[in-house]
């Protein structure tokens, strides 16, 4: 009997066990079934089956894909109002809404079940970021998977990028994994001559070649070393828009990028912003605000990883300014900059008569590239892997055993060691050196499924709980997004990791480790679907202040806010509302909050007139549902229902008419008033009465999250309409503004905590939650309520639960 055939009955049993529970729900028996009897059976029963659809015998289990398709078709018909037919009595909107909600929930549950079926062996592919982190901790080198030559972006499921049944492995991925492993091993192992350490120095003459012919002239004037490179707003180093400077990198590795410069800030303007970008890799190497007087330059330094070869470097002053192709936006290339008081009258005017900047510009003295930075030779990774030995098969076997154990995150089996050692022997017999032959064996290990996947379960038995080694990996990839460290693996080897006291201690240790910062960034990005921020770039005419720096700051506010709640043991309620947030100068200026300076994010107290607090009024969250032109209340409501309340939203019916454009002679109409048309259609009203209030509560915020009291409307005539952010929830509770709405959410904090726990479990377990998980999730949420839903405490309760430790 094949493995697939052995597992098939198990799948069916699991799905039908869930389906039996679903079909027995009071909602189906008391509401859904009577609804069909009254409105549908007349045309879809044993006597008549219009459209080849019979409803009186349609299973309510949703288990089979074909059955789910029938239910999805029924949902579409109900949503669109096509059924019941127009000539038949129309059902009440509330009755139809209950049926629509029930079908939507069952379809979502069935899909989760299909994506979460437990097999004898489960394979969860490492995400792109997890691969990078694991290679770093295994070999001590960086693989830049996000470069254009790196790995493809991971597909997501409702924002989550770790779902095992969604992540796939295509032939093109295999090629990239081989290339990545070869690159990492070449950098980590001393199988080639030691790379020469170099210092590449760029003076203003190298960065602006047209000055080269005047260098001798400047020498005669005695000002050669006083020449500086000025970069005006929205322009790059050599004054030619879009151009780059060539950099020859002799060997792949880490390099120190060092820039000496000043930044002169115009009164009331943002500071100039240095941006150094590698164009072939499409990677930003350094970006920083610079606020330093002309006579007191600063030196910025960072460590960057660069592959060998020709690199193209673009240095830009990344603040708004004139169109870079315009003559008035560029320095005159024939005369170098020496000082603001020595500028010639016909050169680009940078300061006023008082020599104060009239625009925010950079003055660069030099740029240096030092490296590759190799602390020792052979490298530390080489010494750790090879050690001391006789360079024979016995030593190679020992190397393979130790490396495979670390790579596979469990003890390597003897048959695995035999296979990789045999590969070493074949390479050695073919004439390769000992080190090169071992490298081939290590390459095979890094390209094996046991490294690229987190594997849970055994093919010879249907286990229900994780082994201690599997638990170590699940825990470390949950909180660190990387392999277990030596302490976790040692506890697993001793069989102690699963013990509650040990596990609680390890959760506390992992959360205190700097590597937990990856969880504080990765989880909110996926939970809140922050990858959608900037997906539709805001229109430059409507939102001239929006740029990549502001977008990054928006996202950093949200992720650093989550980190603050985590590290300071705050409650989940802080996500709904708070009297503080995380800001830097750029974002504080965007919000209109004074007293914040500098680029670093820090905790800032809020006043009621700031109209901020919690996640829901942060610019990243408010802007991720916009289309680049306007805010979208319905999309905001849908996002809030799914991400915050954990409620699936039915798909919209096909051919929904576009929002009508107001004629030029008609009074200007708010978007809320235009959306009111949905409520006039009973079929639309059923869903929109639940979704729209959630989005309308934040009408005071525009498409990029700015506070407003008047909505700017392009169509129509007369005054712009005032914003109305009042609404009524389906349960009858009302609110008048975003603050009152957030208070209503706080009253429902138990529901939010339950939804959040489910999102946390989805992230950690790398699968969708099913009906069978509900009891475990409820117990975890109930236990965390005792300490006020502290985030760190909830994580500890979750990790020590049966749900986390079972397959």
C-alpha atoms as one frame of an Amber mdcrd trajectory, in Angstrom:
protein
   0.000   0.000   0.000   1.554   3.330  -1.048   2.306   6.065   1.470  -0.296
   8.315  -0.131  -2.942   5.583   0.092  -2.089   4.929   3.742  -2.499   8.618
   4.580  -5.663   9.212   2.541  -8.095   7.573   5.023  -6.521   9.599   7.825
  -7.079  12.840   5.945 -10.699  11.937   5.297 -11.279  11.032   8.943  -9.853
  14.328  10.130 -11.811  16.394   7.655 -15.072  14.574   8.261 -14.596  14.737
  12.021 -14.485  18.499  11.662 -17.349  18.459   9.163 -19.555  16.478  11.514
 -19.037  19.144  14.156 -19.798  21.915  11.652 -22.968  20.352  10.277 -24.410
  19.912  13.759 -24.113  23.576  14.669 -27.346  25.260  15.773 -26.876  27.933
  13.131 -27.184  25.406  10.330 -30.151  23.521  11.744 -32.077  26.530  13.024
 -31.302  29.130  10.371 -29.441  27.993   7.265 -31.450  24.880   6.479 -34.854
  26.596   6.982 -33.616  29.474   4.781 -32.937  27.071   1.913 -36.239  25.298
   2.459 -38.106  28.583   2.135 -36.201  30.227  -0.687 -34.238  27.595  -2.631
 -35.677  24.080  -2.550 -38.497  25.069  -4.910 -36.006  25.093  -7.802 -33.230
  22.872  -6.383 -34.715  19.718  -4.836 -35.501  16.162  -5.923 -38.157  17.344
  -8.381 -36.248  20.138 -10.063 -32.531  20.945 -10.292 -32.059  24.229 -12.101
 -28.468  24.776 -13.111 -27.756  21.120 -12.275 -27.717  22.037  -8.584 -29.634
  20.128  -5.934 -29.612  21.676  -2.458 -31.754  19.347  -0.386 -29.059  16.662
  -0.530 -25.972  18.915  -0.719 -23.630  17.823   2.103 -23.039  20.433   4.766
 -19.584  19.035   5.565 -17.488  21.201   3.183 -14.837  18.480   3.285 -14.592
  17.665  -0.394 -13.226  20.186  -2.865 -16.222  19.649  -5.198 -18.705  20.231
  -2.380 -16.865  23.382  -1.350 -17.070  24.623  -4.934 -20.864  24.209  -4.866
 -21.070  26.137  -1.601 -18.809  28.875  -3.024 -21.146  29.163  -6.025 -24.115
  29.471  -3.680 -22.289  32.190  -1.767 -21.637  34.121  -4.986 -25.294  33.844
  -5.991 -26.485  35.120  -2.614 -23.928  37.938  -2.569 -24.819  39.122  -6.036
 -28.563  38.964  -5.383 -29.107  36.696  -8.388 -30.694  34.100  -6.134 -33.437
  33.838  -5.184 -34.695  35.085  -8.568 -36.135  38.595  -8.743 -39.657  37.251
  -9.317 -39.550  35.264  -6.064 -40.091  36.740  -2.577 -36.904  38.390  -1.370
 -35.359  37.176   1.909 -34.772  39.680   4.651 -31.281  41.155   4.607 -30.537
  39.939   8.130 -31.574  36.371   7.280 -29.408  36.372   4.166 -26.507  37.825
   6.152 -26.583  34.939   8.628 -26.451  32.410   5.783 -23.653  34.304   4.009
 -21.632  34.500   7.224 -22.128  30.799   7.934 -21.046  29.705   4.453 -18.043
  32.059   4.547 -16.907  30.726   7.925 -17.327  27.097   6.850 -15.401  27.631
   3.602 -12.567  29.298   5.523 -12.560  26.500   8.094 -12.537  23.820   5.411
  -9.666  25.472   3.599  -7.725  25.720   6.851  -8.346  22.027   7.449  -7.092
  21.106   4.004  -3.955  23.187   4.552  -3.327  21.733   8.009  -3.808  17.982
   7.609  -1.253  16.162   9.767   0.754  13.627   7.764   3.245  11.126   9.059
   6.022  13.511   8.106   5.520  17.260   7.774   7.897  19.414   5.736   8.126
  23.148   6.386  10.504  24.929   4.031  12.679  27.645   5.526  11.616  31.098
   4.452  14.060  33.326   2.636  14.944  35.222   5.823  15.218  32.042   7.879
  17.624  30.620   5.312  19.821  33.719   5.523  19.837  33.667   9.331  20.598
  29.950   9.465  23.529  30.264   7.045  24.826  33.166   9.129  24.725  31.174
  12.376  26.078  28.029  10.739  28.958  29.541   8.729  29.330  33.093   9.993
  28.750  34.671   6.568  25.995  36.720   4.997  23.996  35.670   1.977  22.000
  38.562   0.576  18.886  36.679  -0.479  16.901  39.870  -1.105  19.214  41.073
  -3.870  17.896  40.954  -7.415  20.219  37.973  -7.998  19.033  36.237  -4.843
  15.949  34.221  -3.964  12.375  34.880  -4.959  10.021  36.500  -2.489   8.144
  34.011  -0.322   4.440  33.664  -1.152   2.106  34.596   1.678  -1.240  33.362
   2.942  -3.290  36.150   4.553   0.005  37.901   5.243   1.849  34.916   6.719
   4.950  33.872   4.797   5.683  30.683   6.776   2.750  28.430   5.925   4.280
  25.057   5.057   1.591  24.026   2.582   2.004  27.304   0.664   5.796  27.437
   0.398   6.919  25.391  -2.575  10.226  24.321  -4.102  10.576  24.804  -7.864
  13.557  23.823 -10.070  14.581  27.475 -10.227  14.706  27.539  -6.420  17.046
  24.540  -6.373  19.472  26.338  -8.667  19.450  29.370  -6.363  20.015  27.201
  -3.293  23.044  25.582  -4.944  24.457  28.981  -5.929  23.807  30.364  -2.441
  25.469  27.408  -0.719  28.505  27.601  -2.994  28.872  31.321  -2.360  28.567
  30.878   1.415  31.093  28.033   1.548  33.584  29.880  -0.653  33.469  32.817
   1.740  33.541  30.740   4.920  36.239  28.217   4.007  39.882  28.855   3.184
  39.896  26.700   0.056  41.382  29.526  -2.010  44.232  32.026  -1.467  43.646
  34.618   1.231  41.926  37.673  -0.278  43.998  40.821  -0.247  42.851  43.496
   2.177  42.360  46.796   0.335  41.399  50.377   1.058  39.639  52.075  -1.865
  39.496  55.834  -1.354  37.211  58.170  -3.288  37.913  61.867  -3.113  35.527
  64.412  -4.689  37.655  64.133  -7.847  36.812  60.428  -8.263  33.141  61.019
  -7.649  32.887  63.978 -10.020  35.248  63.110 -12.914  34.850  66.471 -14.678
  36.942  68.037 -11.933  39.936  65.880 -12.784  41.247  68.314 -15.414  41.257
  71.140 -12.863  43.161  69.266 -10.180  46.512  70.782 -11.142  44.947  74.236
 -11.147  43.664  73.660  -7.589  47.098  72.451  -6.548  48.625  75.729  -7.734
  46.017  77.619  -5.702  46.774  75.450  -2.665  43.165  74.326  -2.222  43.354
  70.724  -3.460  42.437  69.250  -0.080  39.720  71.835   0.529  37.581  70.764
  -2.411  34.301  69.151  -1.280  31.486  67.511  -3.175  28.175  69.326  -2.745
  24.930  67.436  -3.379  21.716  69.429  -3.511  18.277  67.929  -2.719  16.947
  65.235  -5.033  20.283  64.870  -6.825  23.237  62.533  -6.903  26.974  62.850
  -6.485  28.226  63.600  -9.988  25.361  65.912 -10.933  24.112  63.655 -13.724
  20.693  62.208 -12.821  20.607  58.425 -12.699  24.350  57.925 -13.081  26.540
  55.760 -10.844  30.209  55.406  -9.931  31.987  52.111 -10.651  33.451  50.170
  -7.746  35.605  47.088  -8.310  35.188  44.548  -5.482  38.077  42.035  -5.619
  36.565  39.341  -3.354  33.167  38.599  -1.859  32.926  39.533   1.790  32.204
  42.187   4.382  33.493  45.694   3.738  33.612  48.798   5.903  31.898  51.699
   4.153  33.146  54.989   5.589  31.898  58.460   4.605  33.247  61.804   5.849
  30.796  64.646   5.259  28.790  67.616   6.514  25.073  68.215   6.203  23.701
  71.755   6.145  20.054  72.022   7.043  17.851  74.858   5.834  15.666  76.574
   8.406  12.353  74.763   8.830  13.393  71.999   6.429  14.302  68.358   6.884
  18.016  67.573   7.249  19.809  66.378   4.112  19.734  62.593   3.833  22.655
  60.574   2.530  21.608  57.542   0.505  24.229  55.154  -0.917  22.699  52.548
  -3.210  24.149  49.629  -5.185  22.153  49.686  -8.406  22.923  46.254  -9.886
  21.835  44.543  -6.656  19.134  47.141  -6.001  20.310  47.347  -2.398  20.650
  50.351  -0.096  24.019  50.196   1.647  23.711  53.263   3.868  20.997  55.819
   4.446  21.223  58.422   7.189  20.105  61.943   8.031  23.145  64.227   8.335
  23.050  67.395  10.435  26.661  68.579  10.809  28.141  72.095  10.358  30.380
  72.862   7.412  33.498  73.114   9.602  32.605  70.081  11.790  32.202  67.107
   9.423  31.218  63.714  10.797  32.300  60.243   9.729  29.602  57.639   9.165
  30.621  53.994   9.149  28.768  50.752   8.460  29.551  47.173   7.548  28.175
  45.970   4.214  28.371  42.660   2.415  29.347  42.885  -1.246  29.826  40.176
  -3.876  32.929  40.290  -6.031  32.796  42.057  -9.366  31.775  45.388 -10.830
  29.474  47.284  -8.500  27.660  50.481  -9.442  27.278  52.959  -6.592  24.840
  55.863  -6.577  25.213  58.526  -3.865  22.151  60.733  -3.430  20.779  63.519
  -1.246  17.411  61.883  -0.673  15.212  64.828   0.283  12.615  66.549  -1.897
  13.915  69.147  -4.308  13.686  70.404  -7.894  13.473  67.974 -10.768  17.069
  66.627 -10.993  17.270  67.123 -14.763  16.627  70.869 -14.416  19.653  73.165
 -14.697  18.715  75.016 -11.507  18.926  71.781  -9.519  22.587  71.045 -10.305
  25.946  72.447  -9.404  28.061  73.756 -12.256  30.536  70.968 -12.948  33.373
  73.184 -14.108  34.195  74.708 -10.709  34.578  72.744  -7.488  33.028  73.610
  -4.145  35.415  74.947  -1.502  33.177  76.792   0.965  29.862  78.614   1.174
  31.656  81.966   1.447  33.753  81.384  -1.670  30.959  80.517  -4.078  31.077
  82.427  -7.360  28.057  84.618  -8.199  27.049  82.562 -11.221  27.194  79.205
  -9.396  24.148  77.468  -7.928  23.016  79.486  -4.926  23.060  77.312  -1.805
  22.943  79.986   0.906  21.465  83.397   1.482  23.405  86.620   2.008  23.858
  85.597   5.656  25.458  82.337   4.467  22.644  80.269   5.982  21.457  77.351
   3.837  18.425  77.988   1.667  18.166  74.256   0.903  19.375  71.166   2.756
  22.571  70.009   1.050  25.439  67.592   1.666  29.171  68.289   1.548  31.215
  65.103   1.066  34.945  64.955   1.743  35.570  61.275   1.018  34.109  57.803
   0.670  36.143  54.715   1.587  35.651  50.993   1.024  37.850  48.814   3.233
  37.981  45.034   3.055  37.248  42.264   2.779  37.237  42.177   6.583  38.727
  38.797   7.481  39.598  38.516  11.159  41.875  35.510  10.715  43.140  33.126
   8.063  42.099  30.415   7.807  38.718  31.826   8.753  37.181  31.015  12.121
  34.504  28.931  10.367  37.226  26.969   8.544  39.091  26.303  11.784  35.907
  25.241  13.565  34.843  22.888  10.771  38.199  21.305   9.911  40.035  21.482
  13.238  43.231  19.485  13.490  43.539  16.053  11.933  45.203  13.675   9.526
  43.257  14.795   6.451  41.961  11.330   5.692  38.573   9.644   5.364  38.254
   9.249   9.122  38.647  12.981   9.673  36.306  13.737   6.769  33.686  11.479
   8.341  34.062  13.284  11.652  33.696  16.667   9.899  30.593  15.509   8.015
  29.029  14.127  11.206  29.515  17.329  13.174  28.454  19.635  10.343  25.372
  17.584   9.391  24.286  17.489  13.032  24.454  21.274  13.252  22.857  21.770
   9.816  20.039  19.259  10.350  19.395  20.514  13.898  19.445  16.918  15.190
  22.003  14.077  15.413  23.042  12.931  11.953  22.201   9.298  11.198  24.933
   6.868  10.228  23.420   6.211   6.775  23.434   9.965   6.083  27.055  10.250
   7.176  27.964   7.286   4.958  26.368   8.934   1.927  28.139  12.265   2.358
  31.458  10.647   3.232  31.227   8.576   0.050  30.815  11.807  -1.873  34.013
  13.079  -0.260  35.861   9.897  -1.243  34.793  10.201  -4.874  35.969  13.825
  -5.044  39.289  12.952  -3.438  39.852  10.100  -5.879  39.103  12.509  -8.705
  42.130  14.584  -7.774  40.668  17.323  -5.593  42.377  18.455  -2.396  41.164
  17.309   1.009  39.546  20.674   1.745  37.874  20.906  -1.668  36.546  17.359
  -1.334  35.087  18.120   2.100  33.564  21.291   0.662  31.638  19.180  -1.890
  30.196  17.043   0.923  29.198  20.158   2.877  27.606  21.620  -0.248  25.436
  18.506  -0.563  24.389  18.855   3.091  23.353  22.482   2.568  21.260  21.493
  -0.462  19.528  18.559   1.240  15.898  18.534   2.346  16.964  18.036   5.973
  18.616  21.450   5.934  16.159  23.360   3.748  13.109  22.016   5.580  12.014
  21.749   9.175  10.959  18.109   9.273   8.531  16.861  11.902   7.396  13.259
  12.343   8.638   9.827  11.253   7.697   7.792   8.188   7.357   4.558  10.180
   4.850   5.777  12.767   2.117   8.377  13.206   3.493  10.398  16.102   1.368
  13.112  17.682   3.980  15.031  19.657   7.266  16.632  18.716  10.564  15.116
  19.727  12.786  17.358  21.814  14.938  18.134  18.767  11.861  19.053  16.723
  10.665  21.182  19.648  14.036  22.959  19.753  13.734  23.901  16.085  10.092
  24.958  16.362  10.947  27.206  19.310  14.067  28.790  17.817  12.484  29.455
  14.414   9.425  30.897  16.197  11.339  33.433  18.321  14.672  33.779  16.489
  13.931  32.803  12.866  17.111  30.753  12.909  18.560  27.415  14.036  18.605
  26.306  17.693  21.743  27.269  19.568  23.980  24.829  21.430  22.049  25.139
  24.698  18.715  24.257  23.097  20.253  21.274  21.304  21.996  20.121  24.481
  18.707  20.170  26.412  17.079  18.279  23.551  19.845  15.652  23.621  19.261
  15.208  27.361  15.510  14.841  26.789  14.756  17.752  29.125  13.544  20.475
  26.781   9.875  19.447  26.865   9.731  19.655  30.667   7.536  22.655  31.629
  10.076  24.275  33.955  12.878  23.927  31.406  10.709  25.142  28.555   9.569
  28.236  30.470  13.168  29.052  31.321  14.209  28.696  27.685  11.369  30.911
  26.446  12.495  33.597  28.868  16.126  33.195  27.724  15.258  33.347  24.039
  13.130  36.477  24.491  16.003  38.182  26.343  18.448  37.379  23.539  19.086
  40.071  20.850  17.994  37.550  18.220  14.416  37.899  19.495  14.357  41.222
  17.628  13.709  39.187  14.472  10.419  37.952  15.979   9.484  41.486  17.057
   9.836  42.554  13.431   8.741  39.474  11.481   5.542  38.684  13.362   3.891
  42.140  13.184   4.926  42.458   9.531   3.095  39.244   8.711   0.205  39.510
  11.167  -0.663  43.054  10.048   0.254  42.420   6.386   2.744  45.296   6.345
   4.299  44.062   3.103   1.319  45.794   1.461   2.460  49.228   2.677   3.491
  51.148  -0.424   2.228  48.433  -2.768   0.354  51.214  -4.548   2.719  54.173
  -4.413   0.843  57.316  -3.309   0.332  59.890  -6.019   3.147  62.461  -5.858
   0.804  65.326  -6.697  -1.658  64.491  -3.929   0.937  63.411  -1.368   4.214
  65.233  -2.094   5.603  64.529   1.402   5.483  60.768   0.896   8.787  59.108
   0.024  10.661  55.876   0.699  12.140  57.254   3.921   8.717  58.132   5.306
   7.394  54.726   4.267  10.225  52.986   6.102   9.570  55.130   9.175   5.885
  54.203   9.092   6.707  50.501   9.153   9.398  50.959  11.796   6.908  52.702
  14.078   4.681  49.635  14.003   7.426  47.036  14.430   9.257  49.003  17.147
   5.906  49.555  18.886   5.379  45.790  18.952   8.907  45.350  20.293   8.221
  47.854  23.084   5.095  45.950  24.148   7.055  42.691  24.088  10.206  43.738
  25.947   8.374  45.753  28.625   5.789  43.037  29.348   2.860  45.210  28.344
  -0.677  44.060  27.625  -2.226  43.206  24.281  -4.669  46.040  25.014  -1.874
  48.466  24.125  -2.323  47.355  20.515  -5.886  48.704  20.556  -5.202  52.015
  22.283  -2.424  53.730  24.222  -1.169  57.145  25.302   2.237  56.625  23.662
   3.851  55.502  20.440   7.312  55.090  18.875   8.552  58.023  16.804  11.591
  59.611  15.237  11.902  63.145  13.910  10.715  62.326  10.395   7.520  60.578
  11.467   6.818  62.989  14.323   6.989  65.866  11.838   4.595  64.014   9.559
   2.166  63.595  12.471   2.628  67.214  13.565   4.084  66.207  16.947   6.775
  68.611  18.169   9.804  67.969  20.343  11.207  64.868  18.646  14.617  65.141
  17.008  16.992  62.652  15.459  16.616  59.536  13.377  16.362  56.974  16.184
  12.947  55.752  17.288  11.999  56.291  20.896   8.889  56.108  23.069   6.935
  59.360  22.934   3.983  60.348  25.147   0.860  61.366  23.246  -1.736  64.032
  23.904  -5.420  63.700  22.963  -4.971  66.318  20.246  -2.345  64.099  18.564
  -5.126  61.664  17.565  -2.794  58.666  17.817  -2.334  55.684  20.097  -2.347
  51.929  19.521  -1.777  50.228  16.197  -4.938  51.268  14.391  -4.046  54.951
  14.083  -0.480  54.355  12.911   0.301  55.513   9.380   1.515  52.101   8.206
  -1.747  50.425   9.178  -3.887  53.252   7.778  -2.038  53.407   4.458  -1.750
  49.702   3.649  -5.355  49.612   2.406  -5.135  52.705   0.189  -4.845  52.634
  -3.586  -2.348  55.495  -3.823  -5.071  58.008  -4.602  -7.621  57.831  -1.778
  -8.448  56.054   1.444 -10.719  53.028   1.146 -13.053  52.583   4.145 -14.358
  49.204   2.977 -10.840  47.808   2.632  -9.908  49.257   6.027 -12.938  47.563
   7.537 -12.130  44.246   5.868  -8.527  44.412   7.080  -9.601  45.195  10.633
 -12.170  42.383  10.642  -9.604  39.823   9.445  -6.397  40.969  11.166  -7.710
  42.374  14.460 -11.008  40.588  15.054 -10.175  37.329  13.281 -13.421  37.319
  11.310 -13.388  36.111   7.679 -15.110  38.454   5.248 -17.179  37.139   2.316
 -15.793  37.898  -1.128 -17.529  40.747  -2.940 -20.038  39.848  -5.651 -18.917
  40.050  -9.251 -19.488  43.193 -11.324 -19.904  45.578  -8.415 -20.524  49.001
  -9.992 -17.806  51.607  -9.537 -18.374  54.552  -7.239 -20.168  57.224  -9.219
 -18.292  60.404 -10.093 -19.978  63.624  -9.037 -20.748  66.042 -11.848 -18.908
  69.364 -11.859 -22.126  71.266 -11.139 -23.093  69.076  -8.164 -21.987  69.699
  -4.567 -18.863  67.868  -3.457 -19.653  64.527  -1.841 -17.589  62.604   0.687
 -16.535  59.053  -0.035 -18.672  57.907   2.868 -21.753  59.415   1.257 -20.924
  57.714  -2.032 -20.558  54.370  -0.272 -23.990  54.750   1.257 -25.382  53.414
  -2.028 -24.276  49.949  -0.905 -26.702  50.109   1.991 -29.612  50.741  -0.345
 -29.122  47.307  -1.925 -30.291  44.599   0.480 -27.758  42.104  -0.873 -24.854
  44.498  -0.316 -26.195  45.881   2.952 -25.985  42.525   4.729 -22.174  42.560
   4.619 -21.488  46.279   4.440 -23.356  46.991   7.677 -20.710  44.849   9.386
 -17.639  45.929   7.454 -18.174  49.616   6.723 -18.392  50.888  10.344 -14.964
  49.372  11.078 -13.392  51.421   8.282 -15.552  54.539   8.635 -14.337  54.859
  12.237 -11.032  56.057  10.751 -12.419  58.532   8.199 -10.393  61.254   9.908
  -7.251  59.752   8.369  -6.417  60.112   4.688  -4.787  57.578   2.381  -1.337
  57.940   3.997  -2.571  58.299   7.574  -2.640  62.080   8.063  -5.273  63.505
  10.411  -7.923  65.685   8.802 -11.309  67.180   9.617 -12.205  68.013   6.009
 -12.046  65.570   3.110 -10.359  66.946  -0.003 -12.657  66.098  -2.929 -11.667
  66.767  -6.544 -15.066  66.254  -8.199 -18.011  68.606  -7.826 -18.313  72.198
  -6.719 -18.480  74.110  -3.472 -16.753  73.486  -0.162 -15.060  70.243   0.713
 -17.247  68.114   3.034 -16.415  67.731   6.703 -15.384  64.290   7.849 -17.964
  62.170   9.635 -16.330  59.279  11.519 -19.399  58.235  13.500 -21.054  54.873
  13.135 -22.991  52.011  14.615 -21.785  48.455  15.162 -24.034  45.494  14.316
 -24.740  45.010  18.046 -26.187  48.521  18.288 -23.288  50.264  20.056 -22.430
  53.644  18.557 -19.314  55.792  18.317 -18.650  59.348  17.225 -14.931  59.331
  16.415 -11.865  57.049  16.258 -11.197  57.409  20.002 -14.678  56.241  20.941
 -14.414  53.363  18.499 -11.149  52.211  20.077 -12.849  52.275  23.493 -15.478
  49.903  22.119 -12.713  47.600  20.926 -11.184  47.691  24.407 -14.516  46.536
  25.785 -14.127  43.538  23.442 -10.492  42.913  24.372 -11.253  39.258  25.147
 -12.282  38.766  21.526  -9.183  40.571  20.309  -6.960  38.450  22.567  -8.533
  35.278  21.131  -7.966  36.500  17.568  -4.391  37.527  18.375  -3.644  34.126
  19.930  -4.818  32.431  16.756  -2.548  34.670  14.643   0.379  33.915  16.950
  -0.251  30.187  16.661  -0.512  30.415  12.868   2.902  32.099  12.744   4.561
  29.677  15.163   3.072  26.400  13.920   3.394  27.378  10.256  -0.141  26.253
   9.439  -3.708  27.491   9.558  -5.740  26.866  12.700  -8.678  24.457  12.465
 -11.798  23.630  14.417  -9.821  20.960  16.283  -7.463  23.654  17.639 -10.176
  25.843  19.131 -10.243  24.248  22.576  -6.456  24.623  22.923  -6.577  28.230
  21.740  -9.356  29.038  24.209  -7.369  27.556  27.097  -4.267  29.565  26.172
  -6.257  32.793  25.925  -8.060  32.136  29.220  -4.769  31.487  31.033  -3.200
  34.671  29.671  -6.164  36.748  30.860  -5.087  36.179  34.455  -1.996  38.411
  33.983  -3.814  41.045  31.943  -2.921  39.571  28.547   0.766  40.464  28.843
   2.350  39.693  25.483   5.486  38.014  26.863   3.364  35.958  29.267   1.038
  34.894  26.465   4.019  33.641  24.445   5.268  31.643  27.421   1.806  30.139
  28.019   1.493  29.270  24.350   4.917  27.581  24.075   4.267  25.419  27.142
   0.832  24.381  25.863  -0.067  21.076  24.227  -0.893  22.947  21.027   2.702
  24.136  20.574   4.241  20.768  21.414   2.079  18.541  19.276   2.253  18.018
  15.535
